[in-house]
């Protein structure tokens, strides 16, 4: 794996769903590709129903992106722990993702339509 990061706008509509509900839709999402890892879609926070997101105590640090904070998602029937993350103050090279939220695709459904 290399440490190369590339951020590009996503053409078309992106959606995120959890527990059968649509949490957000966006035509202004970014796709972040980091080395050999799977691409990650970052949604503008304004396009997400943040009322379903609860701040988590979980944090992490990435030398290429900065300090991440996590959200858990409250659905009708359960809480999906640490299902999303964001960089409140990302490093300059990835500043495009500031104000955006990404989701773990093994916990929720993220689609490019």
NORZIKA-V234075 format. One record per pair of residues at least 6 apart in sequence whose C-alpha atoms are under 7 Angstrom apart, sorted by the first residue. I is the first residue (numbers start at 1). J is the second residue. D is the distance in whole Angstrom. If there is no record, write none. Layout:
{{I/J/D} {I/J/D}}
//
This chain:
{{1/35/5} {1/36/5} {2/35/5} {2/36/7} {3/34/6} {3/35/5} {4/34/6} {4/35/5} {5/32/7} {5/33/6} {5/34/4} {5/35/6} {6/32/6} {6/33/5} {6/34/7} {7/30/6} {7/31/6} {7/32/4} {7/33/6} {8/30/6} {8/31/5} {8/32/7} {9/28/7} {9/29/6} {9/30/5} {9/31/6} {10/28/7} {10/29/6} {10/30/5} {10/31/6} {12/27/6} {12/113/6} {13/25/7} {13/26/6} {13/27/5} {13/112/6} {13/113/5} {14/25/6} {14/26/5} {14/27/6} {14/111/5} {14/112/4} {14/113/6} {15/24/6} {15/25/4} {15/26/7} {15/110/6} {15/111/5} {15/112/7} {16/22/6} {16/23/6} {16/24/5} {16/25/7} {16/109/6} {16/110/4} {16/111/7} {17/23/5} {17/108/6} {17/109/5} {17/110/7} {18/108/5} {18/109/6} {19/75/6} {23/48/6} {23/49/5} {24/47/6} {24/48/4} {24/49/6} {25/47/6} {26/43/7} {26/47/6} {28/44/7} {29/41/7} {29/42/6} {29/43/5} {29/44/6} {30/41/6} {30/42/5} {30/43/7} {31/39/6} {31/40/6} {31/41/5} {31/42/6} {32/39/6} {32/40/5} {32/41/6} {33/39/5} {33/40/7} {40/102/7} {41/102/6} {42/97/7} {42/100/5} {42/101/5} {42/102/5} {43/100/5} {43/101/5} {43/102/6} {44/99/6} {44/100/4} {44/101/6} {45/99/6} {45/100/5} {45/101/6} {52/73/6} {52/74/5} {53/71/6} {53/72/6} {53/73/5} {53/74/6} {54/71/5} {54/72/5} {54/73/6} {55/70/6} {55/71/5} {55/72/6} {56/70/5} {56/71/5} {56/72/6} {56/82/7} {58/69/6} {58/70/6} {59/68/5} {59/69/5} {59/70/6} {60/67/6} {60/68/5} {60/69/7} {61/67/4} {61/68/6} {65/90/5} {65/91/5} {65/94/6} {66/87/7} {66/90/5} {66/91/6} {67/87/6} {68/85/6} {68/86/5} {68/87/5} {69/85/6} {69/86/6} {69/87/6} {70/82/6} {70/84/6} {70/85/4} {70/86/7} {71/82/5} {71/83/6} {71/84/5} {71/85/6} {72/79/7} {72/80/5} {72/81/4} {72/82/5} {72/83/5} {72/84/7} {73/79/6} {73/80/5} {73/81/7} {73/83/6} {74/80/6} {83/103/6} {83/104/6} {83/107/6} {84/101/7} {84/102/5} {84/103/4} {84/104/6} {85/101/6} {85/102/5} {85/103/6} {86/100/6} {86/101/5} {86/102/6} {87/98/6} {88/98/6} {88/99/7} {89/98/6} {90/98/6}}
//
